[in-house]
Amino acid sequence: MSDPTQDLACLLDPEQRRATLAAAQTGQHDVVFDGKTHATPLYAREALPADEIQGSAINPRDTTLLIPPGDRVRSDAIGNLILEVAP
């Protein structure tokens, strides 16, 4: 059983966070969405600033989060990724 009082902020090392998305970017891949190729940046999750990312984007690490064009994700203060799907 999990401890509901556990501080999840300890899962993110604030020293690894970068000030900008550009500084957190680790590369780029071309990805096809709806028949169109998009230059899609790759980001290191642990380096993401508490900021918003506009899709398209890829976040590879222990899991991969592919953010389609028009959708967006934001990283909160303790590193959770909150995905907002475009209507």
Stockholm file with secondary structure:
# STOCKHOLM 1.0

chainA/1-87         MSDPTQDLACLLDPEQRRATLAAAQTGQHDVVFDGKTHATPLYAREALPADEIQGSAINPRDTTLLIPPGDRVRSDAIGNLILEVAP
#=GR chainA/1-87 SS CCCTTCCGGGGSCGGGCCSSHHHHEEEEEEEEETTEEEEEEEECGGGCCSSEEESSEEEESSSEEEECTTCEEEECTTSCEEEECCC
#=GC SS_cons        CCCTTCCGGGGSCGGGCCSSHHHHEEEEEEEEETTEEEEEEEECGGGCCSSEEESSEEEESSSEEEECTTCEEEECTTSCEEEECCC
//
